[in-house]
Amino acid sequence: MWILRVLGATLLTLYLAELGNGEPSPAVDLSSFPFVSLTTSQCAPPSGVAATEVWRDKRGQYRAHSAGGGPVHSEEPSPTDACQGNRPAAVPASEAMVQTLPGGPIYKVKQFVMSLFYKDTPIDHEEPQFPMDLLQYEDEVVLRFNWTSARDEAAFVGAAETLVLDVWNVRRDGDGDEANYGDVRLPRRRLRDFLRLLPKSMRKPSRWHEHVEDVQLAVLSTLRRSRDMVAPRRGFFEDFGTLDEITQWLSSHPSIAVSSIGSSGEGREIISASVGTGRKHIVITAGMVAREWASISALLYALDSLTTDRELLRKYTLHFVPVVNPDGYVFSWEEDRLWRKNRQTTAVGICSGLAVERSINWTETATTTTPCSEEYAGKGPLDALEARHVASFIDSTGAAAAIDISSYSQQVAYSHNSVDPKEFATRIQLATERDYEVIEEPWTGGVDSFQVRLPDIDHQGFLVAKKRIGELGSQVENIVRVILDLHSN
């Protein structure tokens, strides 16, 4: 009993110490970690103010600390002080030398608790149990900013592009005060830089909040340990599948005809799985965005369910392309769980990849020209190799419609002149028992196009728990059935 009392008192002391003084964590020399990608902002702080860092104390409050030991500016920074037009420059870890990372007592307690569950600390162990370095997500958070005007949306997107941040979601055309928003992933230490670039009205605490509080733990919850990667799986839909596992499952399915629609930039086959013998062809895709593991698994779940509907398969031939972006998908398993693009080279050697989904629906006004941006889709339509293969495949099948499964905003977008939006929305809501919003968006393809954007069930963005595969798969199946019914004549 006395051991428990001592342990409890120690933990309480550590907690109060960090809560009370709010001191930032000690600096850590990252020169020995060559895999860490560090950036330094070229933005100057407001005039007369020392460089500052922002972190969150244990009350959940964001606090500022003067790096030079001087007082912290108490007023909101003026937009005129923001580094308009400047972009952060990537620097090697050996040049950065010192970067502030969590290293205080609460962080150590967190690492200790993680080690109890995972047998080792996934960051510091010499032989990590996970296939990627988790340090890259340390102290990262996803913030959600709400807006009510196109001006605020443009400011949000522009600020994220200036700082080369990862925008997870931009939801527009929603109904209600909080229906239009943007989610951005960033280290907490860069929060101040981001806020400086936004209009004063968007900096108010009422306009933004934490959507994913701990990206590192959310990433960890979706991974398999390295030793489990070679162990037999108990059930295909009990976990997310690697590219090899998906290919093997499709090839062994008795009702599915597997073929290749082309090769990726790194030489991997882009697999199509076809079912049915009907005269009307429909193409259904997923996995354009590499990190959307849940969308891929949900599509495969729907495919498996639809193979048993003989009447449906006499009317239609369904072509499923579950992993449009195989290179990016493999990279998201082996190197960076949150990788978005493919692995195609760009004009900037250190910035690889094109956004495949934006390459298919490429518009000059909506596409960034910055190769290092997560939104970069190339210099013109179908610059991404995988996008060209998909477009060619749709044309070759003579498909009546194309459906893409994506994440995450609980919307169904369409470009189909004969659709009655209200009736379409009602049918989808009845089929899924969820309030999917139906919106119209133009599509550059020559066929009727739909994009199903799955809901953010656990408020974890792309990092959906594997236990949700069946639930999301059923929703995809029901929405696909509604869309097929629209093309039954």
C-alpha positions, 0 to 999 in steps of 0.5 A: 500500500505504501508503494502506491501512496509514494507512486501517487504522490510522485505523479501528483508532484510532477503534475503540479510542477509542470502545471504550476510553472508552465515552463517549456520543455527542455531543448533536445539536440536533434542533430543525431536524428537525420530522419527528422525534417525540421523547418524554421520560419523566416517570419519576424516577430512583431516589432520590439518583441522577442521570438516566442514559442507557444505551447499548451499547459496542462489546463489546456491553455495556450501560453507564450514564452519568450525565447530570449527570456524577455516579456511576452507581448500580451496583445494579438499580433498585427496582420501587418507584422505577419510575414506575408509572402515568406515561406519557411525554409527546410534546413537539415537537422545538423544545421538546426542543432537544437529544437524544442521538443517535449521532454518534461516530466509529464511527457516522460510519464506519458512515455512510461505509460505507453511503454506499459502497453507497447512493451517499449517506448516507440520513439527511443527503442533501438529496435522499434516495434513499428515500421516508421519513426513516430517522432515525426508526429510528436506534439502535433495537433489538428486544429479546426477553424470555422468561418462564415465567409469566402474571405476567411476561407481564403485566409486559412488556405493561404496561411497554411500554404505560406507555412507549408502545413498539412490541410486535412479538410476544407468543408464548404457549402455546408448549412449552419454557422459551424458547417464550413471549416478547415482542419490543419495539422501542425506542431503546437510550437507553430500555432503562433506563426499560423495565427499571425497570418489569419484575420483578427476575427479568426484568432478568437478562441471561439473560432477554432478548437483542437479537433485531434488533440494528440496526432502521435497517439492517433497514428499509433492507434492505427498501426500494427507492430512490426512483428504483427506484419508477418503474422497471419490475420484472423479476419480481413476486415478486422484490420487495415490491409497492406497493399500485398494483403489487399492484392492477395485477398482480391486474387483469391476471391472466387467472385472477382476478376482481377486485372491491371489498369496500368503501373504506378511511377514506382512500377506497382500495378494498379489493380481493378477488381470487376464483378457482374455481367451487366451491360451498364458499367460503373467504375468505383475508386478509392485510395487516391489519397494515400493516408485514407486507409479507412476509405480503401477498407470500406470500399473493399467491404462494400465490394465483398457484400455486393458480390452476393447480389446476383440480381444487381450483378445481372444489370451492372458490371462494377469495376472497383479500383481500391488503391489508385495510388499504390506508391503513396499507400505503401509509403504511408505504411512504411515511412509516413502514416499521414502521407497524402500524395503519390511518389512522383518527382517534381521540379523541386527535388526534395518535394516529391509527389502529386495530389492524385485526386486533384490531378483528376479534377484539375482546375487552374484556379484551385491548384497551387503552384508550389510543389512542396504543398500537400495540394500540389497536383502538377502543372496541368490536368492528369499530370499524376500518372495514376490519374491518367490511368484511371481516366483512361480506364473509365473511357475504355469501359464506357462507364455510365458513372464514376464513384470515388470513396474519400474522407472526411466531411459526411458529404456526397458531391455529384455532377449530374444534371438530372439529379434532384438534389433533395430527393437524392439527399433524402434517399441517401439519408434513409439508406445510411441513417446518417445526415449526409449533405448532398452538394453539386460540384463540377467535374472535369471528366466526361461521365456522371461523377460522384464522390462519397466523403465518409463521416469523421466518426471518431473525430480523428480525421483520417485516423479512423479506428479499424473497428469502424471498417464494417460500419463505414463499409455498409454506408458505402455499399448503401450509397453505391446502391442509391447511385446505381438505382439512379442509372437503372434506366 
